[in-house]
């Protein structure tokens, strides 16, 4: 996947949140403020200030290119993003509010797209159907153009693999192979290509299972589910604002507490939560603890300005997301031993890849494709030149 893009740099934390209602409230507060108060709430940086205009983000509603200080314009509809590993949040898609929005990624964001995100330390690979917009690492789209028209793969690779294995090979097949066979190495995330058709088929079967779980029902798929007796449920209601997260491996119970005075039960419980879900880590931290901490930030007494705007109570939707996240992590933990034991067998060497013209990868394949089938609104309402 030769075309890679650096991570987005939001510049201000308040443009993203775990729920869209919070972003609507923050926009309303910012748009209603004037003069120095708007400047304070905005939190200017060298890249973005209320007095600077910016082009509209590709694929988003036009009309938000005037200077924010002059006219905020209509509120953009929040869009789903991946903020941290396995933490799906929401973002205000207005380039005037984002220091480095990576428009080249927005141009290829659609229902066909998937993003592989490679973190450096430790070398890990995430896959999501949502735009990655956090401190996650380099982003590699699966497709270089909208509609899945051109794969972001070394030219000639799918043709070579198809001939070698005697089957049709799609870009998503290659991504599934990466999920099954990729491993951290001295040069980052390394993916050997098997020379054996049987190992390719086995890797695809495993990789498709991993991908299905990681996508968590995105792109119209079914959300992953554990078998009946193992599905996590809320056994006692969560308090109005939980503050702590703990786990009892003996009873497989996740405790979420304690709440504010008068906020209901002191401790809410979720079970069964398999130990693999609790212990699952990404980028060196437990995913469940990181996810919970991101929501606790809304109750941080030191939060100021728009960062302090958030829900008054723990939203019911967050509880549903917690149950879904436990399911996802439990299934991935079950798949990990099989993935770790997967053997590639004999590999395709560099000589064969060079003979087929797959290597070296041409320079144009490492750059974004030209997307010129539509006009984009530039700063001040003028059309942008692409």
C-alpha positions in Angstrom: 0.0 0.0 0.0 2.5 2.6 -1.2 0.4 5.8 -0.8 0.5 6.8 2.9 -0.6 10.1 4.5 0.4 11.5 7.9 -2.1 11.7 10.6 -4.6 14.6 10.9 -3.7 17.4 13.3 -6.8 18.8 14.9 -5.1 21.6 16.7 -8.0 21.9 19.3 -9.5 19.1 21.3 -13.1 20.5 21.3 -13.7 19.8 17.5 -14.0 16.1 18.4 -16.2 14.4 21.0 -17.6 11.0 21.8 -21.2 12.1 21.0 -22.6 14.4 18.3 -24.9 16.3 20.6 -21.8 17.7 22.4 -20.4 19.0 19.1 -23.7 20.7 18.2 -23.7 22.4 21.6 -20.1 23.5 21.2 -20.7 25.0 17.8 -23.7 26.9 19.0 -21.7 28.4 21.9 -18.9 29.4 19.6 -21.2 30.9 16.9 -23.1 32.9 19.5 -19.9 34.3 21.1 -18.4 37.6 19.7 -15.1 39.4 19.7 -12.6 38.4 22.4 -14.9 35.7 23.8 -15.1 33.9 20.4 -11.3 34.2 20.1 -10.9 32.6 23.5 -13.3 29.8 22.8 -11.8 29.1 19.4 -8.3 28.6 20.8 -6.2 30.0 17.9 -3.0 28.4 16.7 -0.5 29.4 14.1 -2.4 27.3 11.5 -6.0 28.4 12.3 -7.5 31.5 13.8 -11.1 32.9 13.6 -9.8 35.5 11.1 -8.5 32.9 8.6 -10.6 31.3 5.9 -10.1 27.8 4.5 -11.4 25.7 1.7 -14.4 23.4 2.2 -13.6 19.9 3.0 -14.2 17.6 0.0 -17.5 15.8 0.2 -18.8 18.2 2.9 -21.5 20.8 2.6 -20.3 24.0 1.0 -20.8 27.4 2.5 -18.3 27.2 5.3 -15.3 29.0 3.6 -15.8 32.5 4.8 -13.7 33.7 7.8 -15.2 32.4 11.0 -14.9 35.9 12.5 -17.2 37.3 9.8 -19.8 34.5 9.5 -19.7 31.0 11.0 -22.2 29.8 8.5 -24.4 26.7 8.9 -23.4 24.1 11.5 -21.8 21.1 9.8 -23.2 17.7 10.6 -20.8 15.8 12.8 -19.1 12.8 11.0 -17.9 9.5 12.5 -14.1 9.2 13.0 -11.6 6.9 14.6 -10.0 9.0 17.4 -8.0 6.4 19.2 -7.6 2.6 18.6 -11.1 1.2 18.7 -12.5 4.5 19.9 -15.1 5.8 17.4 -16.0 9.4 18.1 -17.4 12.4 16.1 -15.8 15.4 14.4 -17.0 18.8 13.2 -16.0 18.6 9.5 -15.0 22.3 9.0 -11.5 22.9 7.7 -11.5 26.4 9.4 -11.4 24.6 12.8 -8.8 21.9 12.0 -5.1 22.7 11.8 -4.2 19.9 9.3 -7.3 18.2 7.9 -5.6 16.2 5.0 -8.1 17.0 2.2 -6.6 14.3 0.1 -8.1 11.7 2.5 -11.6 13.3 2.4 -11.6 13.1 -1.4 -11.4 9.4 -1.3 -13.7 8.9 1.8 -16.8 7.0 0.8 -18.7 3.7 1.5 -16.1 1.7 -0.4 -13.1 3.0 1.5 -11.1 1.3 4.2 -8.1 2.8 6.0 -5.1 0.9 7.3 -3.3 2.8 10.1 0.2 1.9 11.0 1.5 3.0 14.4 5.3 3.1 14.9 5.8 2.3 18.5 4.9 -0.5 18.9 4.4 -1.4 15.2 0.7 -2.2 15.0 -2.0 -2.1 12.3 -5.5 -0.8 12.7 -8.2 -1.0 10.1 -11.3 1.2 10.0 -14.1 2.3 7.7 -14.1 5.7 9.4 -11.6 8.5 8.8 -8.7 8.2 11.3 -8.4 11.6 13.0 -6.3 11.0 16.1 -2.7 10.4 17.1 -2.7 7.1 15.4 0.1 6.9 12.8 0.4 6.9 9.1 -2.8 6.3 7.1 -2.9 4.1 4.1 -6.3 4.2 2.2 -7.2 0.9 0.4 -8.3 2.9 -2.7 -6.7 5.9 -4.4 -9.9 7.2 -5.9 -13.6 7.4 -4.9 -15.8 4.4 -5.7 -13.0 2.0 -5.1 -11.9 2.7 -8.7 -8.1 2.3 -8.2 -6.4 0.2 -5.5 -3.6 1.7 -3.3 -1.4 -1.3 -4.1 1.9 -1.7 -5.9 0.9 -1.7 -9.6 0.7 -5.3 -10.9 0.5 -6.9 -7.5 -3.0 -8.3 -7.7 -2.4 -9.6 -11.3 0.8 -11.4 -10.1 -1.0 -12.9 -7.1 -4.0 -14.0 -9.2 -1.7 -15.8 -11.6 0.3 -17.4 -8.9 -2.7 -18.6 -6.9 -5.0 -19.4 -9.8 -7.8 -17.1 -8.6 -9.2 -13.6 -8.8 -7.5 -11.4 -6.2 -9.2 -8.2 -5.0 -7.7 -5.2 -3.1 -9.7 -6.3 0.0 -8.2 -9.8 -0.3 -4.8 -8.2 0.0 -5.8 -6.3 3.0 -7.2 -9.4 4.6 -3.9 -11.2 3.9 -2.1 -8.3 5.6 -4.3 -8.8 8.7 -3.5 -12.5 8.8 0.2 -12.5 7.9 1.6 -9.1 8.9 4.0 -8.9 11.8 5.9 -6.1 13.5 9.5 -6.1 12.2 12.7 -3.9 12.4 11.4 -1.8 9.5 7.8 -1.4 10.8 4.8 -3.6 9.9 6.1 -6.3 7.5 4.0 -8.5 5.3 5.5 -11.6 3.6 3.7 -12.9 0.5 3.3 -16.6 0.3 4.2 -18.6 -2.8 1.7 -21.3 -1.8 -1.9 -21.1 -3.0 -3.2 -23.2 -0.1 -1.6 -20.9 2.4 -3.1 -17.9 0.6 -6.6 -19.3 0.9 -6.1 -20.1 4.6 -4.8 -16.6 5.2 -7.7 -15.0 3.4 -10.2 -17.0 5.5 -8.5 -15.9 8.7 -8.1 -12.3 7.5 -11.7 -12.0 6.5 -12.8 -13.0 10.0 -10.4 -10.5 11.6 -11.6 -7.7 9.2 -15.3 -8.5 9.9 -14.7 -8.1 13.7 -12.6 -4.9 13.3 -15.1 -3.2 11.1 -17.8 -3.6 13.8 -20.7 -3.5 11.5 -19.5 -0.6 9.3 -20.3 -0.5 5.6 -23.7 -2.3 6.1 -22.2 -5.4 7.7 -23.4 -7.3 10.7 -22.0 -6.1 14.1 -19.9 -8.9 15.6 -21.7 -10.9 18.3 -20.6 -13.5 20.9 -22.7 -16.7 21.4 -25.8 -16.3 23.5 -24.5 -17.3 26.9 -21.4 -15.2 26.5 -22.9 -11.9 25.4 -22.1 -9.0 27.8 -25.1 -7.4 29.5 -25.6 -4.6 32.0 -26.4 -6.4 35.3 -26.8 -3.3 37.4 -27.4 0.2 36.0 -24.5 2.6 35.6 -24.5 5.7 37.8 -25.2 9.1 36.4 -21.5 9.8 36.1 -19.1 6.9 36.7 -15.6 7.7 37.7 -13.8 4.4 38.0 -13.4 1.2 35.9 -12.3 -2.0 37.5 -12.4 -5.7 36.6 -12.9 -8.9 38.5 -11.5 -11.9 36.5 -13.1 -14.4 38.8 -16.7 -13.4 38.0 -15.8 -11.8 34.6 -17.4 -8.6 35.8 -16.6 -5.0 34.7 -17.5 -2.5 37.5 -18.3 1.0 36.5 -18.6 3.5 39.4 -19.0 5.4 41.6 -21.5 8.1 40.7 -22.3 11.5 42.0 -24.4 11.9 45.1 -28.0 11.2 44.3 -27.1 9.8 40.9 -28.5 6.3 41.4 -26.5 3.2 42.0 -22.9 3.7 43.2 -21.6 1.0 41.0 -22.8 -0.4 37.7 -21.8 -3.8 36.5 -21.4 -5.4 33.1 -20.9 -9.2 32.6 -19.7 -11.5 31.4 -16.6 -9.7 30.2 -14.0 -12.2 29.1 -10.5 -11.6 30.4 -9.2 -11.2 26.8 -11.4 -8.2 26.3 -10.2 -6.5 29.6 -6.5 -7.3 28.8 -6.6 -6.3 25.1 -4.1 -3.6 24.4 -3.3 -1.2 21.6 -0.4 1.1 21.4 0.7 -0.2 24.8 -2.5 0.7 26.8 -5.6 -1.2 27.7 -8.3 -0.3 25.2 -11.2 -0.4 27.6 -9.4 1.9 30.1 -8.4 4.3 27.3 -12.0 4.4 25.9 -13.4 5.1 29.4 -10.8 7.8 30.2 -11.8 9.7 27.0 -15.3 9.9 28.2 -14.3 10.9 31.7 -12.5 13.9 30.3 -15.9 15.6 29.9 -16.1 15.8 33.7 -12.6 17.1 34.2 -12.9 20.0 36.7 -9.9 21.7 35.0 -11.5 21.7 31.5 -12.1 25.2 30.2 -14.0 26.8 27.3 -15.6 24.5 24.8 -13.8 21.5 26.2 -16.0 21.8 29.3 -19.2 21.5 27.2 -20.5 18.0 27.4 -23.4 15.8 28.5 -24.9 16.3 32.0 -25.1 12.6 32.5 -23.6 9.4 31.1 -25.5 8.9 27.8 -27.3 5.6 27.2 -25.5 5.4 23.9 -22.2 5.2 25.6 -23.3 2.1 27.5 -24.3 0.4 24.2 -20.9 1.3 22.7 -19.2 -0.2 25.7 -21.0 -3.5 25.3 -20.2 -3.5 21.6 -16.5 -2.7 22.3 -16.3 -5.6 24.9 -17.6 -7.9 22.2 -15.2 -6.7 19.6 -12.1 -7.0 21.9 -13.2 -10.4 23.1 -13.5 -11.8 19.6 -10.2 -10.3 18.5 -8.5 -11.8 21.6 -9.9 -15.2 20.6 -8.6 -14.8 17.1 -5.1 -13.7 18.2 -3.6 -17.1 19.0 -4.7 -18.4 15.6 -3.3 -15.3 13.9 0.0 -15.6 15.8 0.4 -19.2 14.9 -0.4 -18.7 11.2 2.4 -19.8 8.9 3.0 -18.2 5.6 5.1 -21.1 4.1 7.4 -20.4 1.2 7.5 -16.7 0.2 7.6 -14.8 -3.0 11.0 -13.2 -3.1 12.1 -9.8 -4.4 13.4 -11.3 -7.6 10.0 -12.6 -8.6 8.4 -9.3 -7.7 10.9 -7.4 -9.8 10.5 -9.7 -12.7 6.8 -9.1 -12.7 7.3 -5.3 -12.5 5.8 -5.0 -9.0 9.1 -3.7 -7.7 10.3 -1.1 -7.6 7.1 0.8 -6.9 6.9 3.8 -9.2 6.9 7.3 -7.6 3.4 8.2 -8.8 2.0 5.3 -6.8 3.3 6.9 -3.6 1.4 10.2 -4.3 -2.3 10.8 -4.2 -4.2 10.4 -7.4 -5.6 13.4 -9.2 -9.4 13.7 -8.4 -10.8 16.2 -10.9 -14.3 15.0 -11.4 -15.9 17.7 -9.2 -15.3 21.3 -8.1 -14.4 22.2 -4.6 -15.1 25.5 -2.8 -12.0 27.4 -1.8 -11.5 30.1 0.8 -14.1 32.9 0.5 -16.3 30.9 -1.8 -14.0 30.8 -4.8 -13.4 27.5 -6.5 -10.3 25.7 -5.5 -7.8 24.6 -8.2 -6.7 21.0 -7.8 
